[in-house]
Amino acid sequence: MTETLNGELVAGSGNPAPLSPALLLCCARGEVLYGSVERSMSAFAYYQSLAKSSAQTQVSAAEVKKKKKKRKNNDTEPEMKAKKKIKTLNKKAKVEENSEKASAEEQCPLNGTETVKAESLHTVLTNLNKVSNSRERASRLFQWIIHPHPAKTFFRDYWEKKPLLIKRQNQEYYQGLFSTAEFDKILRNDNVQFGVNLDVTSYTNGKRETHNPPGRALPYTVWDFYESGCSLRMLNPQAFSSTVWNVLSILQEMFGSMAGANVYLTPAGTQGFAPHYDDIEAFIVQLEGKKHWRVYNPRSEDETLPLVSSPNFSQNEIGKPILDVVLEAGDLLYFPRGFIHQGNCLPDAHSLHITISSYQRNSWGDLLLKVMPAALEMAMEEDVEFRKGLPLDYLSFMGVQNSDKQEDPRRDRFLSHMDGLMKKLVSYAPVDAAVDQKALGFLHDCLPPMLNAEEKASSVYGAPARWEDGEAVNVTVQMKGQTRIRLIRAGVARLCGDGGAVHLYYTTENSRVYHQQELKSMEIKEEHTDALEFLIHAYPKFITVSSLPCDTEENKISLAESLFEKGIIHTSESLKAK
């Protein structure tokens, strides 16, 4: 898991070692808190000052109440009578005179006070197990997360554009996703390491600090830090929580990009991080307590949808917030990368939230970084115009020291020729091969699929092989021509050319710990490539082994057995031992 300068990044940016332009070229050709801080400190005496300085970050209850009242007055009823509609239109016309106020109201359209009654997370995940198509599962889960806002309008109006606030008045909406009790249990039962799995942070008097000691994060030490006013950030909860793993492994098929998460536990009356922006799309899911959030527009065009996260900002560098809100359990706040944000706890409650993130380094520019070097190498190999020598005297009229020679006709001819070559370069771009390389980075980032009971029983994980009476029994299963198979997930595998060979890359053996292992692949025989394409495109339908377009029945069964062994496919019914 990669950490940004400000430390709030959730998704990782690492990828498998990229193929060289030459290999991309071959691929393209098919050559393949409770309460305030009052406890006296012991071993961590240097945190005593936190309790005094925390008052500077507190927001008074009166100010919060005033802000809530203002937001409530800005709400609009879903169904209004004619008089109310006219009144609302008049009010909206006045608000538009003030661009900042209009922006803030537009970005929090769902601040209603009616309680949202919807399915619990447990019910949602149980019902999703009955959905055959993993892409449909992802779509339904994402819709539940942002309910009642429609996913279609979210991606049209908010995604990469502006924040969205959803106030539910339902503290149990996200119950079961993660809790402070589970946080404590993980500290007790798992090998949580400071700096690897857990960060201890503080932000007081405008200074952001990380206080990680070396070694394992044991409850005695961690809760001492917490009582001294420090925030706790679990960097990869999916490695310890099966529910978070399940949710993220489903959502990654929605985004086509790694879905990551961090959990933040903040004591009452404190702030753990300085104002900053991130390079990911962030969904703040409030799980317990409440937290005061302020969100600010990107400061310039250069900081809109940034490639990297920002350093920490001071308060006088960020202007006025476009959104100032208190999130309570059950609420959600989304903001795109580049939007500056900061959150602090109120004096009367701790806060536990999980940030779900995606779309780190997943832009058109990132794809072009893979396309252009390979395109240039292909053009130089195939087009003599790219191999012709530069003018003998080009150093005398080009370059920064000669940039003021705008009247020199040699510069015009040089730049015109360069423009023509750039236009020709497009025709050599190996876009499909570059997309495959981008996809391999995503597959390496992916969590392994979390299988339900039925999927386990019908895959290699439920195979009947076992040790019995001093010997191994039921080691082989009956894979027949009429056996019906399919991929275990839509995005579990991808067929890619790798220079002179074809490989099938797959995620079933990935680790829940980010990039703990290299991405796995298996080399595919030439006679099996059509069959694999057929299998991939058939999803979510089950197909018979005999329908695979291989030359012989033996090849069909051999391919199916290889895929079954790696957990890439499962069968419509559990296989029996031979």
C-alpha positions, 0 to 999 in steps of 0.5 A, a space after each residue: 500500500 502506497 502512502 502519500 505525503 499527507 498520508 491519506 492515500 488508500 490505493 496503491 500505485 505499484 504495478 508489475 514491471 512494465 514490458 519494454 516498448 519492444 515487447 509491446 511492439 511484438 504484442 501489437 503485431 500479434 507476435 505475440 472517541 469517547 470523551 475528552 482527553 483527560 488521562 495522564 500519560 506515561 511512556 508517551 509524555 511528549 504527547 501531553 501537549 496534545 490535550 491542551 492544543 486540541 481545543 484549537 481544533 474543536 468546533 463548538 456545539 453552537 456552531 455545529 447546530 447553526 451550520 446544521 440549521 442552515 443546511 436544513 433550510 437549504 434542503 428541498 422536498 422531493 415533492 413540492 406544491 406549486 407555491 413551494 416550487 415558486 419559492 424554491 426557484 426564487 431562492 435558487 435565483 438569489 443563491 446563484 448570485 453567490 457562486 460559492 454558496 451555489 456551489 456548496 448547495 449543488 454539491 450536497 443535494 441529499 441533506 434530507 431529514 427523513 430516515 432512509 430504510 434500506 437493506 443491511 450490509 449483511 442482507 445485501 451481501 447475502 443477496 449478492 451471493 445469489 447474483 450469477 454475474 460478478 459485474 452485476 454484483 459490483 453494480 448493485 453493491 455500489 448502488 447500495 453504498 450511494 443509496 438513494 442517489 442513482 449510480 447513473 446520475 452520480 457518474 454523469 454529474 459528480 464523478 471526477 467533477 464535484 463532491 456529493 454528500 448523502 445524509 441518511 439519519 440512519 446510524 445503522 446503515 453501514 453497520 457490519 462493515 467495520 467497527 472499533 470492536 473489530 479494530 481492537 480484535 485485530 490488534 489482539 489477534 493479528 500481527 499488525 505492524 506500526 508503519 506497515 498496517 497502522 499509523 499513529 498521527 496527530 495534527 496540532 497547532 498547524 503541525 502534522 506528525 506521525 508517531 510510529 514506534 518500531 515493531 508490532 502494534 499491540 493494544 497496550 501501546 495503541 490505545 495509550 496513543 489514542 488516549 493521548 489524543 492521537 488518531 489511528 489509521 489502519 492502512 489495509 483493513 482488507 488484509 484482516 477483515 473478511 467483510 472489507 475484503 469482500 466489499 472491495 473485491 466486488 467493487 474492483 470490478 465496478 471501477 476496473 481499477 484497484 479498490 482500496 481502503 483505510 480505516 480512521 479512528 479519531 478521539 473526540 476533540 482532535 484532528 489527525 491530518 492537515 488539509 490536503 488533496 489526494 490522487 484518488 476518488 474518495 468515498 468517506 463512509 462514516 461508521 461510528 460517532 461523527 466528524 466535522 468535514 470541510 471540503 475546498 475546490 482545487 486551487 487551480 486548473 493544475 491541481 484538478 484531477 492531480 497525478 499525485 497527492 499534495 503536501 500538507 497545506 496551512 489554513 491560509 493556503 486553501 481559501 473558504 470551504 465549499 462544503 462544511 458538514 458534520 458526518 454522522 454514522 450512516 452518512 457518506 461523503 464523496 469527493 474527487 481527487 484534487 479537492 482539498 479536505 480536512 476532518 476534525 472530531 467534535 468535543 462530544 464524540 469519537 469518529 470511526 470512518 472508512 475511506 474507500 478509494 479507486 482510480 489512482 493513476 488510471 487516466 488517459 495520460 497514464 495509458 499514453 505513457 505506455 502507448 507512445 514509447 512503443 508507437 515511436 519504436 514501431 514507427 522508427 522500424 517501419 517508416 523511413 521518415 522517422 529514420 532520416 537524419 536531423 538537419 546538419 545545422 539544427 543546433 544553431 537555430 533550435 533549442 532554448 538559447 535560439 528560441 527568440 529567433 522566431 523570424 528564422 525560416 529554418 525554425 518554421 520548417 523544422 517545427 512543421 516537419 516535427 508536427 507532421 511526424 507527430 501526426 503520423 505517429 498516431 497510426 503506429 500506436 499499439 493501443 490494444 497492447 498498451 491497454 493490456 499492459 495497463 490491465 496487468 497492472 490492475 490485475 496485480 493490484 487486485 484482491 483475490 476473489 472472496 468465494 461464497 460457499 457455493 463457489 468454493 464447493 464447485 471449484 478447486 477449493 472444494 475438491 474432494 482430495 483429502 488425507 484418510 486412513 494413512 493415504 491421500 484419496 480422491 486426488 483426481 476429479 472427473 472433468 468430462 466433455 459434458 461438464 459445464 464450466 465458466 470463469 469464477 469471476 468476470 475479471 479474474 483472468 486476462 489473455 495477453 501477448 507477451 513477446 513471442 508467447 501468450 499468457 493467461 494472467 489471473 488474480 486467484 492467487 493474489 494476496 490480500 496484502 498489497 503486492 505481497 506476491 508477483 502476479 501469476 500467469 500460465 503460458 497458453 499453447 497456441 491451440 488453446 488461445 481460441 478456446 480461452 477467448 471463447 470461455 472469457 467472452 461466454 461469461 456469465 454463462 456456463 459452457 460445456 467443456 466439449 464446446 471449447 474450440 480445441 482440435 481434440 477432446 483431449 485438448 479440451 479436457 486438458 485445458 479445463 483441468 489446468 484452469 480448474 487447478 488454478 481456481 480460474 474456473 468453477 463448474 455448475 455442479 461439484 465434481 466427483 472423484 474418479 
